[in-house]
Amino acid sequence: MSSLPEISTERFRFSERVPGGWNWSHVLKRGTTLRITNVEGKANVSTLLYNAEFPSERLNIPDSLKSQHTAFLTLGHTCMSDHGRVLVSLVEDTCGWHDVLTGVSHRAGVAKKYGPSSYAEASNAWHRNGYDSLLVELGKWGLGERDMVANINFFSKVSTDEEGGFQFVENHSLAGEQVELRAEMNTLVVLNSCPHPMDPNPAYDPGEILLEVYSSDPPGAEDLCRCSCDQNRRAFHNTERYFL
């Protein structure tokens, strides 16, 4: 596995470590890029995306997949909104496959799988679930359950078998692997680092992530994400017209 080059001092904005099982949010400004690192090799990063100025415009997984003829996300793909614009583009990816089909964990499933747990008993080590963690973070921006949509699970891979059933691929992402999201709009990024709902590990053992934000150049005419398909070209056109 090869790591991405270090971010130059001139471009660097800030970094933050997020422990396993926690939640985080930030408005990623157009012209900046978010680098996510799977620090320990066991991270799952469930992520939602919204237009920070008008959050009724948000990530649309079905449109993103069908327009790019894919069932997962990786380098060269874009995350499109329900208005046909590009929220973020995957401009670097050392992992190769990010799940977009199987959602997040819920309270009942986590309790059944890992056993009962509460903050009063375990303090910050209590068993958080992905759905409630996203709701907590959405609430900081005046959003709630009605604003939940299908999410991305960065660093997790779920394949399908011959009968069409889902199969979680263990040890898919290694320690130090990274993905970069370049903001094409001012994008509210909401995420948590709770375990994937299909992770077979019987122990509640979520992985830490490192988040780094840096200034980045706008996509040029030959940009990989722009040129990967005609639908992406149209989505970039719609996005750029939005900022005229």
N, C-alpha and C positions, 0 to 999 in steps of 0.2 A: 504494500500500500504506500502511495506517495502522498505526502502532505502538501497542502497549498502553500505558496510563498507567504512569508510573514507580511503583515500589513505595514506599509511604510508609515513613519511618524507623521508625515505631512497629510496623509489621508485619514489616519485613525481618529475616530470620534470618542468611543467609549467601549468598555467591555464589562461583562457581568457573568458571574457563575451562578447557575440555578441548580440547587440540589435536586436529587431524584425525588419525585412526588410533589413538586411545587408547581406554582403557576406564575405567569409573567405576561406583561403586555407593554407595548410601545408603539407610538406612531412613527413608522419608518418613512422618512421623507423621500420624496422623489429626488433622485440624484444621490441616494445612499444605498448601501448594500449591507445585509445582515448575514454574517457567517455563523453557522451553528456547528459546534464540534461535539461529537460523541466522545466524551472524555474517557470513560471507562470501558466502552464497548458494549454497554448494556442499556443504552438510552432508547426511549421511544418518545417522540416529541409530537404530541397531538396539537394541531395548529388550525386556527381560523383566521380569515382575512376579510377586512372591510375597507371601503372607501372612508377614510377618516373624516372627510368633510360631510359626506352624506351616507351614514352607515347602513341605510336601507339598500344600498348597493353593496353586495358582498360576494364572497367566493362561491362559484358555481362549479362543483365537481363534475356533474354530468356533461355540461357544455365543454369544460376543459378537456375531458377525456375524448368525447366523440369528435371534437373538432381537430384533435391531434392524433386520432386513431391509436389510442393507447389505453392500457388499463392500469398504469402506474405512472409516477412522475420521476424524471431524471434530467440530466444535463440537456439543455436545449428546449425544454418544455416551458410553458407559461401557465400561470394560475389566473384564469379568466373570471371576470365578474359576470353577474346576471344581466349586465348591460352591454356585454360584448367587448369589454375593455380588459386590458392587462393590469392586474394588481401587482404581481411580482413575476420575475423570470428566474429560472434556475440557471445561473450563469456558470456555476462550478459545482461539481458533485463527484466525490471520490467513492461514494457508496453504490450508486448504480440503480437503485430501486427503492421507491418510497410508496408505502401503501396508501391507497385512497378509497378502499372498498369496505372496510370493516368497522369503522366508527371508533368510539371510545368506551372505556369501562364505565360501569354504573355501580351505584352504592350496593345494591343487592348482590350483584355478581362478585364484587370485591369481598363482601362479607362472607359469602358462601365459599369462595376460593381460598381466602387467606385467614378466615376467622374473624370474630368480632374485634373491633378496635375503636378507640375514641381518643380525642385529645386529652381528656381528663386522666386517662390511664397511661397514655404513651407519649404525651406532649408532642413535639414536632415529628416524632417517628410514627405517628398514627397512620392508618391505611387510608390515604386519600384515593378518590376515584376521578377518572378523567372528566366525566360529565359535570359533576358538581364543581370541580376545580375551574373548568371553563366558565361556568355560571358566575362564580365568585369574581373572576377577572372581568367578565363582561359587565358586571354590575358597577365596576369602577368608572365605566364610560356611559352609564345610563342605559345599558342594554340588558336584555334578559332572555328568558327561555324562548320567547317567540323569535328571537334573533339567532338561535342555534341553527346551523346548517351542517351538511356533511363536511367532515374535516380531513386533513392530511395527517398521516402518521409517518413523520420523518424517521429514517433509520430502521424501519420495520418492513419486512417483505412477507406478503401473503400470496401464495400461488393457488391455482385451481387444479384439481385432479380430473380424471377422465369423466367422472360423474358430475362435475361442476361444483364440487364441494371445496371449501376454503381450507388451505393447509398453511399454518404458520411455519416459516423457515427459521429455524434456530441458528444463532451465531451468524446472522447475515451481515451485521455491521461490526467492524473491528474498532478497537480503541483508537481514537485520533481521527477517525473519518469525519469528513466535513461536507456541508452543502451550503451554497451561497444563494441568497434571495435578493435580487436587485429590484428595488422599488420603482415601478413605472408610474405609480400614482402615490399620493400621500396615503399610506396604507396602515391601518390599525392592525397590528399583529397580536393575536391572543393565543397563548400556548400553555401547555403544562407538560411535565415530565413524568407523568404516571405510567405504570406498565401498560403495555398493549393488552387489550381484552382477551386476545388469544394466546398470550405468552404462557407456555406450559410450565414455567418455573413455579414450583409449589410454594416458594418463599416470596414474600413481598420484598422485592429488591430492586427498586427503580434506580436508574443511572443518572449521574450528574451530567450537565451540559454546560458548555461555554458559549456565550453569545458575544459577538464583536460586531460593531457597526463602524463603517468607514465610508468616506466620500468616494463616489464612483462616477465614471464618465457616462453620458447618455448613449443609448444604443445607436450605432451607425447604420448605414444602409445595408451593410453586409453582416449585420449582427446575427449570430447563430440562432438565437431564439426567435428573432424576427423572420428569418428566412427558412426555418425548419418546415413550414407548410404555408399554403395560401391563407388559411384561416388565421394564422398568427399575423401575417402581414396586414390583414384587415383589422384585427384587434389592435395592433400597434397604431394603425391609421386612426381608428376611433379614439384611442387614448390620447394621441398627440393633438387631435382636433379639440378634445375636451380642454386642453390647456392653452388654446389659442386666445 
